[in-house]
C-alpha cells in the first residue's frame, strides 16, 4: 500500500472520528450557505440598506438590524416611525435563516414573510407595501435591476421580500471558536470556557439552546419556575395561536454572537450576559448559579461569536427629481 493511500485512510479516519464527536454534541457547527441566487442577493442587499422603503425615508432594515452591531441595534426596544419606541427588543438578523420562524412570536414562517412586516408596520417603517413599491418603481435603476433579476417590468412586494430574504440567507456567522472546537481543534477553547459548556449542558440550558443556531428552533414559556415580570406588553405565541397555553411563550433566541446582541430578552431588560444567565438560571431552571459558575457560562457563550458578514456597502440607485425624497417626521 503506497503513501498516498495511507494518508487517505488517515484523513477518512479523522473525519469519521469528527463525525462521531459531532453526533454526540447537542450543538452543531454552522454550515456554509448553499443554493443562493446571487443576483437576488445583490438586489436584496441594496433594498436592505435603502431607507426609501420607509415613510420617513430615514429608516432601513439595517436601522434595527445593524450588521455592524451583531445584526441588532443594542437598544432595549427599537425606535420606529415618528420616533416611536417599539414594544419589543429587535432580534438579531444574523443566522435568522436557521430559525424555526421569525419574530419573537413566530408570526412569520419564513424570512420572506418577515421582510414585508416592518415596511407596513405603523410603529416601524410606517409605510405601505404599495407606496414602497411605487417609490422603487420611480427609480430608473431599480426598474432595470428588478427586470434583470426577475424578468419583468412590474415591481411587486413579492419581488422585494424575495430579494431581501435571499440576502438575509447569506448572513450566517461560521467559524466561531466553539465551532472550531466542535470540528476537532482542541486548543480552540480554554479550560474555563470548556467548564462553562459542560455546566451549560448539565444545568439544562441545552434543552432549549441547541442545534446550529444554539436556539431559535423552538418556543418556550418565559418563566417556568418563577414568573417573569416583563417590561413589555408582548405576550408571545398567543398572538398567533390564540391559545392561552401560549401566553408568554416566545421563540427561544439564538445564542450565536450573543456577546454582541445586548441587551437581552424580548423586553431588553437584561443589560449584560451575567444578568441574563442569572435570570435564566433562576426562572427557567430553578438554579442559582454561583459567581464562578456564571462566569464560566458567560465565557462559553462568548466563544459562539463567529465570522461576521463581510461585504461592500451597496451604492444605492439615485433618486430622480420626481422620486419621493426623504420625508421628515411630521
Number of C-alpha atoms within 10 A of each C-alpha: 5 6 8 9 10 11 11 11 12 12 12 12 12 13 14 12 14 15 14 11 13 16 11 10 12 14 19 18 21 20 12 10 13 8 7 12 12 14 16 22 21 18 23 22 24 19 25 24 20 21 20 24 29 29 25 21 20 19 23 21 24 20 20 24 21 18 19 13 17 24 26 24 25 23 20 22 22 22 20 22 21 16 11 13 15 17 18 20 25 27 26 27 22 25 22 25 21 20 23 17 22 23 25 24 24 22 17 18 13 17 24 20 16 19 23 20 18 19 23 20 16 17 19 25 27 20 21 19 19 12 16 19 19 17 18 24 19 16 18 14 16 21 16 14 18 23 14 13 17 14 10 13 13 12 17 18 16 14 19 24 21 21 28 26 25 24 24 22 20 19 20 23 23 23 19 21 20 26 22 18 17 19 19 16 12 11 10 17 18 13 11 17 21 19 17 22 23 15 19 22 17 11 15 14 17 18 13 18 23 21 18 22 26 25 23 27 19 17 22 17 18 24 19 14 14 14 13 15 8 16 12 15 9 18 18 24 25 18 17 12 14 10 10 12 11 19 19 22 21 24 26 24 25 24 21 29 25 20 19 19 21 25 25 23 22 28 20 24 19 18 15 15 23 16 16 19 21 18 20 22 19 17 17 19 16 15 15 15 18 10 10 11 18 22 18 22 24 24 22 24 23 20 24 23 21 19 14 19 15 9 7 6 9 14 10 15 15 11 17 12 9 9 16 17 14 14 12 10 11 5
